[in-house]
Amino acid sequence: MYVAAFNGSPRKGGNTFMLLRRCLNILEKEGMETRLIQVGGSSIHGCRACQMCRKNNLEHCVFNDDPLNEWLEEMKKADGILLGSPTYFWSVTPEMKALIDRAGFIARGVLRRGGARCLFSGKVGAALSAYYRSGSVHSIQTMQAFFLTTGMIVPGSVYWPHAMDASNGTLPHGAEQDADGLHYVDELGNALVRLLKMLHS
């Protein structure tokens, strides 16, 4: 089984990376293959609403001027997709929003062409967030909406899978001080393992 993870934080080794890596470690201990892809800080742009993917029955974007199509291929071949974003003004980063907007639009285009399933139907999708003070629930729900509207299956945790950085970014991994948050992320990883094993047994 293969899980592709996407880090929406422009801080490559920061809190969101740490939380994603923590979750992936749980999967790897169970023998699953993983890849962690850096989205934050990349050149990915938002959807230009050209509709060419749907007009031409494509499963990729006509614009090849950024990494979207490469990442879309990783999503297509993955059994599970793990998204992580820090909370920016009570939502996800612009790069994460661009990824889910464009990937989701292309995935749902299959339905527009008369298909019974989205491009990602039956895959497992999970999301987590690093935050300071508030806003992480909306960030997680934004990422979960991408899963739920493209036919994916979403596991739960024992609480929202987020961790708070009380240092507000002044420490490299300030969210590591949030013991409860780390527990929630660990439980998300465990739930991912259980669900993927059930679906592929």
N, C-alpha and C positions, 0 to 999 in steps of 0.2 A: 504494500500500500504506500501511496505517495501523497504527502501533504505539502502544498506550496504556501508559504507565509509571506506577507507583504507588509513592510514597515513604512508607515506613512509619515514618520517623523524625519525632519531634515537633520536632526542630531543622530548621526549614524550609529553611535555606540551608546546612546542615552537610555532613558527609562523605558521607552517603548520597545527598543531593541532587547533590553534585558528581560522584559516580561515575555516577549515572543520567544526568545531563546530558552527561557525557563520552561515554557509550555512545550516547545519542540523537543527539549531534552527528555520529557516524559514519553513522547511518542517514539523517540529514537531508542529508548531503553526497551521498548516493546518490539523492536526490529523494523520500525517503519522508516521509510526514506523521507527526508525532508529537504527543503531548500528555503532559505531566507533571502528575499529579494528586497533591495532598497528602493523605495518609491519616493519618499520624502527628499526634497532637494533636487529631484530629477527635472528633466525638461518636459515632462508630460503636460499636455494642455487639455482644456475642457472640450466637450463635444461641440462641434461647429454646426450641428443640426442640418447637415447637408442631405441626410436621408439616403446617401448613396449605398450604404451597406444593405438597406432594405430594398431599395429600388433594383439592386443588382443581385439580390439573394446571396450576400456575402456573409461569411463567418469571421470576418476581420474588418478593420477600419481601412478606408481608402487612403488615409493619411499615414505615411511611413516616416514622418519627420520626428517621431519620438518613440519611446520603448513600448507603447501600448500593445502592439501586435505580438511582440515577443512575450510579454507577460500574459496576454490572452491565451497563447498556446500553452503556457504553463498551467493556467486555470483549466483548460480543456482536458489536459492529460491527468490532472490531479484527481485523487479520490476525495481529498479534503482541501478546503481553502481557509486559511487563518489570516485574518486582518487585524492590524494593530495601528492605532493612531493616538497621538496625544490630543488633548482637548484644546482646541483653538476657538475662543469665543463661543463656547458651549456647543461645539461641533467638531467635525474631523478637519484635518488639514486640507488645503486646496488640492494637493496632489492626490490624496486618498479619494476625495470627492470626484476628481477627474477620472480616476481609475474605475470607480464603481459606476459612475454615470455612463461611461463609454462601453465598458464591458457588459453592463446590464442591458444597455440598449441593443447591443449586438446579439446578446444571448436571447433576448425576448423577440428578436426579429424572426427566429425560427417559428414562433407561434403565429406571427403575422403571415407566414408563408403556408399556413395550414398544418403545421406540425402539431403533434399531440403533447410535445414536451419542449421545455426550454433547453438551450445548449448545456446548461449546468444541472438539469433535473437529476435528482437522486444523489448528487454530491453532498458532502457534509460541509457546513460553513460555520465558523466560529469567529467571534470578535472580542477584542479587549482594548482597554484604554489606560493611559497614564494621565493624571490630572493634578491640578492644584485647586483646592477648595470646592469646586462644583463644575457641573456641565458634562461629566463623563457619561451619565446615563443616556443623554441625547446623542452623544458621539457613538456609543455602542448601538443604540437603536437605529441610527443612520446606516451603519454597516450591516446590521441584521436585516434591515429592509431590503438591501441588495440581495441577500440570501433568500429571503421569504418570497420575493417577487420573481425569482428565477428558478423556482422549483427545488430549492435546496432544503436540506434537513438540518435544523439548528439544535445542538445540545444545550442543556442548561448548566449552571454551576450551583453552588450553594448560596450565592448572592451575585450581584453584578461583578463580572470579572474585570476589575479595575484596581489600580493602586495609586495612592496619593503621594506626591512628592512635596512634603512639607517645607523643603528648602527652596521651592519655587525655581528649580533649575540651577541653584548655586552649587549643588553637589552633583557629581557625575551620575550617580545612581541613587538619588535621594529616595526614590520609591521603595528601595530595599528596606527602608526603615518601617514600612507599613506591613506589619506581620499579617494582619487580617487580609489585606489586599493580595499578598503573595499566596495566601491560602486559597483565595477565590480563583486565582489564576491556575494554581495547581489542580484544583477541582475541575476547572474547565478542561485542562489537559487530560485528566483521568476520564472525563465524560467523552471527550473526543475518541480516546482509545476504545472505550466500551462500545460506542456507537459504530465506529468504523469496523470493529471486529464482528459486531452483529450483522452489519450489512454485507460483509464480505466473507462470512463463514460458510 
